[in-house]
Amino acid sequence: MPPRTVVIGVDSSTQSTKAAFVDAGSGRLLAVGRAPHRVDGEAGARESDPEGWWRALCDAVAAGLAESGAAGSEVAGIAVAGQQHGLVVLDRSGRPLRPAMLWNDTRSAPQAAALTSALGGPDAWTARTGSVPVASVTASKWQWLRENEPAHAAAAAAVRLPHDFLTERLAGVAVTDPGDASGSGWYSTATGTYDPELLELLGLDSALLPEPADSGATRVGSLTARAAEALGLPAGIAVAAGTGDNMSAAVGLGLGGAGLLDHPVLSLGTSGTVFAASRARPASPALSGFAGTDGTYLPLACTLNCTLAVDKVAALLGLDRDDAAPGGDAVLLPYLDGERTPDLPTAAGLLTGLRHDTTSRQLLGAAYEGAVFTVLRALDELLRACGLDPAAPEVAARPLRLIGGGARGRTWVETVRRLSGRPVIVPGGGELVATGAAALAASAAGGADPVTIATGWGTGEDVRLPAVPRDSATWDRIGSVLERAATPLLGGR
C-alpha cells in the first residue's frame, strides 16, 4: 500500500481555530483539532491578541494529530484561511505592537465615512477596490489607529491581515493572496496590485505590506524549523499562501465562477455573509467586490449580527437556541454590534410589536427572523449588483446553498426556507473553510488546481430541501420596521 499523504487546512476564525487533517488522496476528513480564541472589548471595540491565534493554531494542530492518528511524516502541506479585515501591526521582531482590531470592531465608522468622501465618494472606491470603506474594512481601522494611537502607527514595522500573520509564522515570508488582500481597502481588484493613490491617502508605506502571491494555492515557502518544532510537524513541508475565510469556503464548495452561480451561498456564522463566484468583476457600492483566491471574483455582502446575536437573545430569555416559534407580531432586529449591511454602525438591537400574548419562544423566533431577513436582504442587493432581478421567477427559484454553523441548526434552516421561499441546499461536508484551506495545502504540495481537488473530494455533496411557501407577511413587517428605524440614523449622518 502506498504511503498516505495528509494535508492540514487551518480555519482561524473570530472565536476559534480549527485544524482539519485531510487525506489528500481521498479527501477523507481524518480529524479536526480545535482551540478557542479570546475576544475583548466593549462600546464597539473588538480585539484579540495575535499571539493567541498562534498558540491556538499550535494547540489545534496538536489535537488534530492526536485524534487523527497521523504521523507527522505523513503531512505534506498546510494552509491558513483567516477571518477577513483584521488589522495586525507588528514591530521589527514580528511581535504585535497592540491587540489586533477585528472585522467586527465598529470604532472606525467615522474614518470609513471620511475616507469615502476623501476619494470622491462610493463610486470612486468601487472602481478601484470593488468595495466602499465601512467600519469593517482594514483601511478604516488603519486610519483609526493613525488618528487615535499615532505612536503605534508610527512604530509599525509591518501591517498584516490575520491570515498573513499566521502564514508568516509558518513559512517566515511576508505574503498574502488576492482574495484576502481585496478586503483590505488598499488593494485594487481592477489592477491586481496595491493602489498607490490609496496608500498615499492612508499614509501607508507599501514596504510595510506583504507581497501578494498569484493565488492562495501558491506554494510560498516551506515550514520553518522553528514553526515545525512548535507544531510537531516536519520542517520543509509546503506552506500555501492561504486566503480569507469566505474565499476558502468557496474553494471548499468547489466554486469556480462560470458566470454568476446558480446557487448563491449563505454563510450563517458570527456574521452572515452571502456570496457567489463570478468571472465578471462587479463594481457596486451595495456589496464588497472581493477577488477570489483562484483568479475569479467573489462579490459578497456581509451582516454583523447573525448566530452570536441570536444566541445572546436565547441566553437572555433562558431558552435553548432551537426552542423558538415564529415571531407573530413581534419584530426584533438583533443589531447588537451595530450593523454593516445595512450600513448602520451605531445601531442597537430593536424590539417592537409586543402583545400580551407574545411568548418568549416567539421573541426568540423574531430574533431569528430579523437576522435571516437582514442576510436575505443583502442577497437581494448582491443579485441586483450582478444584473439580476431578485423577484424574477427564474432568479427567485434558484436554490440557496447554506453553510456555516447556522446550517446545522434546525431553526436557522427552517427560517431561511420560510422567509426566502426558495429551495435550500446544505452541503454534506463539514468545516468548509478548513476543508477549502486543506485543498489549498494539497495544491501547494502537489500542484493541482484546488477547486478541482475539492470537487474530487466531494465536499459539495448535498442535502436538498424543497421550497416552502414564502412568508411574505413577516418579510413585509420586518422591512417596514427597518425602514422606519433606519431613516433617522441615516438622516443624521
N, C-alpha and C positions, 0 to 999 in steps of 0.2 A: 504493500500500500504506500503511495507517495506521501511525503510529509504534508501535514496540514499547514496552511497559511492563514494567519489570523491578522485582522486589522482592527484598529481602535478608532471609533468615532466619538468625539467629545462634544457634548452639549453643555456649554457654560451659560446658564440662563440667569434670570434675576434672582431666583430663590435657591438654586442648587446647581451642582454639576452632576452630569450623568456620563458615564463612560461605557459605550456599547462595544462589546467584544463580538466580532462577526467573523464567521468562516468565509474567507474571501472567495472560495470556490463555489459554495452553495448559497451563501447569503444567510445561513442559519445563525440566528441570534443566540450566542452561547451564554452570555451573561450581561447584566447591566449593573455596574458599580455606581453607587450614589453617595453624595456628601452634600450637606446643606451650606448655604451662604448666609451671611448676616447682612441685613439691610437696616440702616439707621436713618433718622431724620424726621422732622415734623415741619408743619407750616410750608409745605411744598418741597422741602428738601428730601432727596432720596440718594443715599450714598453707601458705598461698600469699599472695603479695603481690598485693592487688587491682590495683595499678598494672600488674602483669604481665598481668592479664586484659585491661586496656585496650590495652596495647601489642600483645597477641596479636590482639585484635579488629581493630585498625588494620592489622596485617600480613595477617590473613586476608582482610579486605576488599580490600586492595591486590592480593593474589594472585588473588582471585576476579575482580576487574576485569580483570586482565591475561589470565587464562585464558579468560574468557567473551567477551572482545572487546566487552563492553557499554560504551557511553559513559555517563559519569556522568549526563548529562542524561536518560538513559532511566530512571533509578532513581526510583521513586515513593514507596517506603516501606521501613522497616526495623523489625525487632522482635527482641528478645533473649529466648531461653529459656536459663535458667541452672540449674546444679546447685543442688539444694534445700538448705535448712537452714544454710548457711554464715553465720557471724557477721562482719559488717564494721562496724567502729567508725571514725567519721570525726571530724576536728577541724573548726573553724569555716570553714576554707577548702576543705572537702571532700576533704582528703587523709587516707589511712589513718593511724590512730594506732599500729597494730601490724598484723602479718600477719593475714589472715582465718583463723579457725578453720573447718575444712571439716567437711562432714557426717560423714566417717569418722574424725574426731578423737574418741577414746573417753575422754578425761580427765575429762569431765563426768558420767560414770556415777554417782558419789556424789550429785552435785547433782540429777540426774534422779530418783533414788530419794527424796531429801529433799523435792523439790517435789511428787512424787506424794503423799507422806504428808501434807504441809502442807495440801493442799486437801481431804483426806478420802479419798484412795485413787483407784484407776484409774477407777471408775465416775463419780466427780465430774468428772474431766478429760474423759472421752469425752462426757459430757453437754454440756460447754461447747465443747470444741475438736474433738471427734471422735477425739482421739488421746491416748495416755498418754505423758508425757515419757520419753524414753530419751536416751542419750548423744548421739545424732544431732541431736536437736531443738534449734533455736536458743535457746529459753528456757533449756535446761540449760547451754548454752555461755555465755550472758549471766550466769547465776548463778555459773558457774565464774570468769568474769572478775571479778565483784564480790568474790568471796572470795579470789582468788589475785593479781589485779592491780587492786586498788581504785583506784589512781591513773588507770589507763586508763579504767575505768568512769566515774569522776567527771569525767574530761576529755571524755568523748564528747559531741559536739555533734549527732551523727546516728548512728542504728543502721540498717543496711541488710542485706537479703539480697543474694547475689551479682548476681542479675539486676537488682535495684533499682539497685545501684551503677552498673551499665553503662548502664541506661536513663537515669539522671540525667545521666551524662556525655554522652549523645546529645542529650537534649532540655532539660537544665537545670532539670527539675522533679522533685520528690521524690514518686514514685508507686509503687504496687505493684499487684498484682491479687489477686483472691480465691484463686486456685489456689495460688500460691507463698506467699501470706500464711498460708494454712491449715496450712502446715508449720512455722510459727514457734513455736507454743506459746502465743501471746498473742492470737491471732485466733479468734473464735468462729464456727464454721460454723453454729451454731444461730441467730445473730443477724445474721451478715454484717458484723460490726464488731469492732474491738479490744475485748477484755473488760476493763473497768475493774478488777475484782477481781483478775484475773491480773496486770495491770500493777502493781497495788499490791503484790501478793505478790512480784513481781520487782524492785520498786523502780525501775521503768522509766517515765519520763515519756512520754506519748503524743506530745508535741511533738517527740520525737527520731525518730519513725517516719514513713515515707512515707504519703501518703493513699491508701487503697485505691480503685482505679478500678472501674468497673462490670464490666469483663472485660478479659482480656488482649488482645482485639482493639480495644479502645477507643483512639482517637487521643488521646494525652495531650499532644502538643506537636509541635513541628517541630524538625528538625535544626538545632542552633545553628551560627553561623558558625565558631566555634572547632572544634567537632566536625567540621563539613564540611571544614575545611581539613586536619584530621588524617586524615580518611578518603578524601579525594579525591572527595567527593560534593557535589552542590549543596545549599546551605543551604535550609531550608524544607520539605524532603520530610517525609512523615508518619512519626512515631515512635509505635509502638503501646506499650501498657502492658507487653506481653510476659507471660511466665509462667515456671513451673518446668519442668524438662526432661520430667518424666513427663506433665504436663498438655499440653505441646506435642506430645509423641508421640501422645497421644490425638487431638488435632486432626489431626495428620498422617495418622492412620489413618482419619479420618472418623467417629470415635465420638461419637455424640450422646447416648447414655444413655437409650434407650427401655426402661426396666426394667433388670434385670441382663443383661449381654450374653451372647449365645450363645457368643461366642468370647473368653474371658478372655485377657489379654495377659501374656506372659512376656518381660521385657526382660533380656537377658543382657549386662551390661557390667561395669565395675569392680565395681558392685553388681549383685545380682539382684533384680528387682522383679516383682511380679505385681499387676495392677490390672484394674478393669472400670469403665466409666462407668455411672452409675445415676441415675435420677430420685429415688430414695429416699435418705434420709440414714441410713446405718447408723452406729450408735454402739456399738462393741465394743472392749474393751481388747486384743483379739487383732490389731488392724490399725490403720493410720493412716487415719482417716476424712477424707481431704482433700476440698476443693472442686475442681471442675473449673474451667476458665477461662471456661466458657460458661453458667454457671448450673446445671450438673449437679453430681453428686458423683463423686469418684474414689476409692473405697475401695482401699487399697493396702497391701501388705506388702512389706518390703524386707529383704534379707540383705546383709551387708557384704562377703562373700567370694565372688567369682564369677570372672570371666575373669582378673583380675590375679593372684588367688591360684593358680589352676591354671597360669597361665604361669610363676609363680615355681617351682612344683613341676617343671614341664617343664625349666626352666633348671637347677635343682639336679640333675636326672637327666641333663642333656645331651641331651635329646630335643626334636625338633620338636613343636609343640603337637598335631598330629594323629597322632603316632606313638604311639598308645595302644591298649590292648586292655582288655576287661572285667576288673575287678579281682580276680575269683576270690574267695579267702577274705579278701583284704586289704580293710580299711576305712580310708579316710583322710578325716577331717573337716578341711577346709582352712581352719580358723578362725584365719587368720594375723593378723588385726586385731581379735581378739575377735569377737563376733557380736551382731547386733541382733535377728534372728528365727531361732532362739530368743534371748531376751534374756540373753546371756552375755558381757558386755563385757570380762571379764577372761580369757576362754578363750584357748587357744592351739591350734595345729594338733595333731591326734591321729592317730597311725597304729597300727593293731593288726591282728592276723591274719596276720602274716608267716609264710611257709613256706620251706623250702629251694628249692622250685621256683617261688617268686614271682619274676616278671621285672620289670625296670624299666618296661616298657610297661604291665604290669598296675598298678604303683604309680601311674603317670600316669592310667590309666583309673579307678583308685579315687578319685583327686582329682576327676576329672570327676563321678563318681557321687556323691561326698559333696556337691559344690556343687549339682548338679541336685536331689538328694534334698532339700536344705535349701530350695531355691526351690519345689519342688513341695509340700513340707510346708506352706510359707507359703500357697500357693494353697489348700490344703485348709482352712486357718484362715479365709481370706477368704470362701470359699464358705459355710462354716458361719455366719460372721457375717452373711451376707446371706440366711440362712434356707434354704440348700440343703445337702443331704447329699452330700458328695463321692463316697460309694460307691454312690449310687443310679444304676442303669443309665443313665437318661436324662441325668444330670449327667456321669457318667464318660465318656459317649460324645461329649460336646461337644468340638469341636476347640480346640486351643490356638493362639493367634496368637503367633508367635515373632519378636521384634525384638532390636535391639542388635547389638554386634559379634559375639557368640556365634552369632547366627542365620546368619552367613556361614561358620561353622566346621562342617565335616562331623561331627566327633566330638561337638560340643555338640548338634547337631540329632539325631543318632542316639541319644545318651544320653537326651535328653528323651523321644524316642519310646519307647525301651526301658523306662524307669522309669515313664512315665505310662500307657502302653498306649493313648494317645489319638491321633486324627488330629492332624497339625500343619500349620498354615498359615504360610507365610513370605511376608510382603508383598513384592511385586516392587520397590516403590520404596525406594531407599536414603535414608539420612540423615533418618529420620523426624522427629527432634527439630527439626533445622534446617528441614525442609520445613514442619512444623507452624508454626514461627515465621514462615516466609515467608507462609503463609496468614493469620496474624495481621497481618502487614505489609500484605498485599493488602486485607484487611478494613479496616484503619485508613485506607488510601489511598482505597478506593472505596466502603466502607460495607456490602458484602455479608457474610453470615454466614460465618465462617471454616471451619466444618465443611462447609458447602455448597461452599465454594471448593475445599477439599481433596478432597472427593468428586468434584467435577467434574474435578479434575486426574488422578484415577485412581491416587492414591498407595496405595490399599488393594488394588490388583490383586494377585492371589495365586498362589503355587505351593502346591498342596495335596498333602500326603503322607499316605497311608493309615495307619491304626493298625497296630502290630505287637503280638504277644503281650506282655503286661506281665511284666517280670522281678520277680516278687513275692519271690523268694528274696533277691535283692540288696536290695530295699526293706526287707524284714523284718530282714535282718542289720544294715544301717546304722541302722535305727530302734532296734534293741536296744542297739547300741554308744552311740548318742547318749543314750538314756535312762540307761544306767549312768554315762556320763561327766558328764551334766548334774546328776544328783542331788546329789553333794557340793557342786557350785558353787552350785546354787540353795539348798541347805540352809544354806550358810554365809553367806548374805546377810542 
